[in-house]
Amino acid sequence: MELFDFFNLAVDKPILLVVVILVSFVILVNGWTDAPNAIATVVSTRAMSPKAAIIMAVIFNFLGVLAMSLISSSVTATISNMGNFNGDPNQQLIAICAGMVGIVIWATAAWMFGIPTSESHALIAGIAGSAVALNGLAGFSGTGPAWLSVLYGIIIASVIGFGLSFGITKLVQVIFKNVNRNKANRFFAKAQIFGGASMAFMHGAQDGLKFMGVFLLATSFIEPSVVGANGAFVIPIWLMIYCSLIMGLGTSIGGYKIIKTVGMDMVRLNQYQGFVSDFTAATCLFFSSLVGIPVSTTHMKTTSIMGTGSAKRFKSVDWTVVKDMVFTWILTFPGCGLCGFLVAKLFLFIF
């Protein structure tokens, strides 16, 4: 769909414009509370300044969205199947609006406490909650494979992220054991920039596709042509640019607080540890994106940091901060799902 065609559609159906505004705000909040995880380590180890890292994040977020859209948009399809929205198009759009409002409420509350909540999990829960509000338990009908992908994503982030990061850190320690520390630091300072760029790229590839999935799902309620012949969404280039810019704006507004929690408070990282955590997280996110598994970039990055921190010394990780984050992750599905459900019920009653 061309931008002009979409504009005409929004004029004919003003509620679609409301959806656009709300989804845009959720993307902004994602950049505000989630995208900073991608550049947290590269800033905390002083490999890059916050300003330079944010500019890099904006550029590579867009490149990630563009490249992964061309390679595989299966994550977009997975997100669109998290809830069953069968029904009247106006009610479908109202329910989607409510889900976005629920996500914003949840994410903003977590940001106020400096906790890097997962916008991916919030998005999934908000969509599911609003679908249940619209169709009852039938809102989950046929969504089993999509939710199974979410479970796989949690396992990948928790087990593989921690274990792989732990193992690679041990390997790096052995390889660079007799290397001059100043030379090693110079090498890893440059390597970390590559790692940070890779994480920003994969954040766009994962989270950008997720939010575009919601955007196109809402559009498909009134314009089915956005769905291709094979059932996958056709993602226009203007939408990729738009999502990347909004996400970058959010990162520049509120990113430092999350950068501090992830990259400074949880573990005091050396530059080689920062590189390992970025490399591990980006690698896992890449392969997850190829097969359409919606992995939380926050979850992936923080467990990788835990792994590399534990490899140096188990006590070097502030497990109190970890406990707060895990508690938030556990609460996200029921908490954000309930927010989406209640707001959807309210919106459907009012409108």
C-alpha positions in Angstrom: 0.0 0.0 0.0 1.4 3.4 -1.0 1.5 6.2 1.6 -1.1 8.3 -0.4 -3.5 5.3 -0.5 -3.1 4.8 3.3 -3.8 8.4 3.9 -7.0 8.3 1.9 -8.1 5.1 3.8 -7.5 6.9 7.1 -9.6 9.9 6.0 -12.5 7.5 5.1 -12.1 5.6 8.4 -11.0 8.1 11.1 -10.7 5.3 13.7 -7.8 3.9 11.7 -6.0 7.3 12.3 -6.6 6.8 16.0 -5.0 3.3 15.7 -2.0 4.9 13.9 -1.6 7.5 16.6 -1.7 4.9 19.4 0.6 2.4 17.6 3.0 5.3 17.0 2.9 6.1 20.7 3.7 2.5 21.6 6.6 2.5 19.1 7.8 5.7 20.8 7.6 4.0 24.2 9.4 1.1 22.8 12.3 3.4 21.8 12.0 5.0 25.2 12.1 1.9 27.3 13.3 -1.0 25.1 15.7 0.2 22.4 18.2 1.6 24.9 19.0 -2.0 25.8 20.6 -2.4 22.4 23.2 0.3 23.2 23.4 0.0 27.0 26.7 -1.8 27.1 28.5 0.3 24.5 27.6 3.4 26.5 28.3 2.1 29.9 31.8 0.9 29.0 32.5 4.3 27.3 33.2 2.8 23.9 30.7 5.4 22.6 29.1 8.6 23.9 25.3 8.4 24.5 24.6 10.8 21.6 26.7 8.9 19.1 25.2 5.6 20.3 21.7 6.9 19.9 22.4 8.1 16.3 23.9 4.7 15.5 20.8 3.0 17.0 18.4 5.0 14.8 20.4 4.2 11.7 20.8 0.5 12.4 17.2 0.1 13.7 16.1 1.2 10.2 18.6 -1.1 8.4 17.4 -4.0 10.6 13.8 -3.3 9.7 14.5 -3.0 6.0 16.9 -6.0 5.8 14.7 -8.5 7.8 11.6 -7.4 5.9 13.3 -8.4 2.7 14.7 -11.7 4.1 11.8 -12.9 6.3 8.8 -11.1 7.7 7.6 -14.2 9.6 7.8 -12.4 13.0 5.2 -9.9 11.7 2.9 -12.8 10.8 3.4 -14.4 14.2 2.5 -11.2 16.1 -0.7 -10.8 14.0 -1.8 -14.3 15.0 -1.5 -13.7 18.8 -5.3 -13.1 19.1 -8.5 -13.8 17.2 -10.1 -10.5 16.2 -13.0 -11.9 14.1 -16.0 -9.5 14.1 -17.1 -6.1 13.0 -14.2 -4.0 11.6 -15.0 -1.0 13.8 -15.0 -3.2 16.9 -11.8 -4.9 15.8 -10.1 -1.5 15.5 -11.5 -0.4 18.9 -10.1 -3.5 20.5 -6.6 -2.9 18.9 -6.7 0.7 20.2 -7.4 -0.6 23.7 -4.6 -3.1 23.5 -2.2 -0.3 22.6 -3.4 1.9 25.5 -2.9 -1.0 27.9 0.7 -1.5 26.7 1.5 2.2 27.2 0.1 2.2 30.7 2.2 -0.9 31.6 5.4 0.3 30.0 5.2 3.8 31.4 4.8 2.4 34.9 7.8 0.2 34.5 9.9 3.0 33.1 9.1 5.2 36.1 10.9 2.6 38.3 13.8 2.3 35.7 13.0 -1.4 35.1 13.6 -2.5 31.5 10.3 -4.1 30.8 9.9 -6.2 27.6 7.8 -4.3 25.1 7.6 -7.5 23.0 5.9 -9.4 25.9 3.7 -6.4 26.6 2.7 -6.2 23.0 1.8 -9.9 22.9 -0.1 -9.7 26.2 -2.0 -6.5 25.2 -3.1 -7.9 21.8 -4.3 -11.2 23.5 -6.1 -9.3 26.2 -8.0 -7.1 23.8 -8.8 -10.1 21.6 -10.4 -11.9 24.6 -12.3 -8.7 25.4 -13.7 -8.8 21.9 -14.5 -12.5 21.4 -14.2 -14.1 24.9 -12.1 -17.2 25.1 -12.5 -17.6 21.4 -10.0 -14.7 21.2 -7.4 -17.5 21.8 -8.9 -19.8 19.2 -6.3 -21.0 16.7 -3.5 -19.0 18.4 -1.6 -22.0 19.8 1.3 -22.1 17.3 1.9 -18.3 17.8 2.0 -18.7 21.6 4.3 -21.7 21.3 6.7 -19.5 19.4 6.6 -17.0 22.4 7.5 -19.9 24.7 10.4 -20.8 22.5 11.6 -17.2 22.6 11.6 -17.1 26.4 13.6 -20.3 26.5 16.1 -19.0 23.9 16.6 -15.8 25.8 16.8 -17.4 29.3 18.8 -20.5 28.7 20.7 -20.1 25.5 21.5 -16.4 26.0 22.9 -16.9 29.5 24.7 -20.1 28.7 26.2 -19.0 25.4 27.3 -15.7 26.9 28.9 -17.5 29.9 30.8 -19.9 27.6 32.1 -17.3 25.1 33.3 -15.1 28.0 35.3 -18.0 29.4 36.7 -18.6 25.9 37.7 -15.0 25.4 39.4 -15.0 28.8 41.5 -17.9 27.8 42.4 -16.6 24.3 43.4 -13.1 25.6 45.0 -14.3 28.8 48.6 -13.3 27.8 47.7 -10.3 25.6 48.7 -6.9 26.7 45.7 -5.3 28.5 45.9 -2.0 26.7 46.0 -3.7 23.3 43.1 -5.9 24.3 41.0 -2.9 25.5 41.7 -1.1 22.2 40.5 -4.1 20.2 37.4 -4.6 22.3 36.5 -0.9 22.2 36.2 -1.2 18.4 34.6 -4.6 18.6 32.0 -3.2 21.0 30.9 -0.6 18.5 30.3 -3.5 16.0 28.5 -5.4 18.7 26.3 -2.3 19.6 25.5 -1.8 15.9 24.6 -5.4 15.6 22.2 -5.2 18.6 20.6 -2.1 17.2 20.2 -3.8 13.9 18.6 -6.8 15.4 16.3 -4.7 17.6 14.9 -3.2 14.5 14.7 -6.6 12.9 12.7 -8.0 15.8 10.8 -5.2 17.4 10.3 -3.1 14.3 8.6 -6.1 12.6 6.4 -6.7 15.6 5.0 -3.2 15.7 4.6 -3.1 11.9 2.6 -6.3 12.3 0.1 -4.6 14.6 0.0 -1.6 12.3 -0.8 -3.8 9.2 -3.1 -6.1 11.2 -5.3 -3.1 12.0 -5.2 -1.9 8.4 -6.2 -5.3 7.2 -9.5 -5.1 9.0 -10.7 -2.6 6.5 -8.3 -3.1 3.6 -7.5 -6.8 3.1 -5.1 -6.1 0.2 -2.2 -5.4 2.7 -2.1 -9.2 3.0 -0.1 -10.9 0.2 -1.1 -13.9 -1.8 0.8 -16.2 0.6 -0.9 -14.8 3.7 2.0 -12.6 4.8 1.9 -8.9 5.1 3.4 -6.7 2.4 5.4 -4.1 4.3 5.8 -0.7 2.5 9.1 1.1 2.7 7.5 4.3 4.1 6.2 2.3 7.1 9.8 1.0 7.8 11.1 4.6 7.7 8.3 5.9 9.9 8.7 3.2 12.6 12.5 3.6 12.7 12.3 7.4 13.1 9.6 7.2 15.9 11.7 4.5 17.7 14.8 6.6 17.5 13.0 9.6 18.8 11.9 7.6 21.8 15.4 6.4 22.5 16.8 10.0 22.5 14.1 11.1 24.9 14.3 8.6 27.7 17.0 6.1 27.0 19.6 6.9 29.6 17.6 5.7 32.6 17.3 2.2 31.1 20.9 2.3 29.9 22.0 2.9 33.5 19.9 0.0 34.9 21.0 -2.5 32.3 24.6 -1.5 31.6 25.7 0.0 34.9 23.5 -1.1 37.9 23.1 -4.8 37.1 26.8 -5.6 36.3 29.9 -3.4 36.0 31.1 -4.6 32.6 34.6 -4.5 31.0 34.7 -3.8 27.3 35.3 -7.5 26.4 32.2 -8.4 28.4 30.2 -5.7 26.7 31.2 -7.1 23.3 30.4 -10.7 24.3 26.9 -9.8 25.6 26.1 -7.8 22.4 27.5 -10.5 20.1 25.6 -13.3 21.9 22.3 -11.4 22.0 22.5 -10.3 18.4 23.3 -13.8 17.2 20.4 -15.4 19.0 18.0 -12.6 17.8 19.1 -13.1 14.2 18.4 -16.8 14.1 15.1 -16.3 16.0 14.0 -13.7 13.4 14.8 -16.0 10.5 12.4 -18.7 11.8 9.7 -16.2 13.0 10.2 -16.6 16.8 9.3 -13.3 18.6 12.1 -12.9 21.1 12.2 -10.1 23.6 15.3 -7.9 22.9 15.3 -6.8 26.6 15.1 -10.4 27.8 17.8 -11.5 25.4 20.2 -8.7 26.2 19.9 -8.8 30.0 20.3 -12.6 30.2 23.4 -12.3 28.0 24.8 -9.6 30.4 24.0 -11.9 33.4 25.9 -14.7 31.6 29.1 -12.7 30.9 29.0 -11.1 34.4 28.7 -14.5 36.1 31.6 -15.9 34.0 33.9 -13.4 35.6 32.6 -13.8 39.1 29.1 -14.9 40.2 28.9 -12.2 42.8 29.7 -9.5 40.2 26.1 -9.5 39.2 23.7 -7.5 41.3 21.0 -10.2 41.7 18.7 -7.7 43.5 18.4 -5.8 40.2 18.0 -9.1 38.4 15.2 -10.2 40.8 13.3 -6.9 40.1 13.6 -7.4 36.3 12.5 -11.1 36.4 9.6 -10.1 38.7 8.5 -7.6 36.0 8.9 -10.1 33.2 6.7 -12.6 35.1 4.0 -9.9 35.7 4.0 -8.6 32.2 1.8 -11.3 30.6 -1.0 -11.2 33.1 -0.6 -7.5 34.0 -0.5 -6.1 30.5 -3.0 -8.7 29.3 -5.4 -7.5 32.0 -4.8 -3.9 31.1 -5.6 -4.6 27.5 -8.7 -6.6 28.4 -10.1 -3.9 30.8 -9.4 -1.0 28.5 -10.9 -2.9 25.5 -14.0 -3.7 27.5 -14.3 0.0 28.5 -13.7 1.2 24.9 -16.2 -1.3 23.4 -18.8 -0.2 26.0 -18.3 3.6 25.3 -17.9 3.4 21.5 
